[in-house]
Amino acid sequence: MRNSSTTTTQIEPPPDPGDPNVTPDGDNDPVDEGQNTPVDLGRLAWLGTVLVCLIVVVILVLQGYFGYAAVTFAVALAAGINLF
C-alpha cells in the first residue's frame, strides 16, 4: 500500500440565483451597473403586439366578428401585462 495523505476538499455548490446576496453583516452585495440594463427592444416588441391586436380588434368589430374581437382583445391584454 502506498503511503499518501488523502485530502478531501469540499466543493461548494454554485450560489442560487434566486437567493439575495447578503453579506454576514446583513448588507446586500452591490450589483454591477451593467447587469440590470433596461430591455427597450423587448418592451417595444410587446407594445407593437398590443397595438396590432387593438387594430385587429377594431377591424373585427367593424366586420361584425365580435367573438374573434373579444379573443383578440384578451390577447392584447395578456401581451400588455408584459409592459409593466
Beta strands, then each sheet from edge to edge (+ up, - down):
end
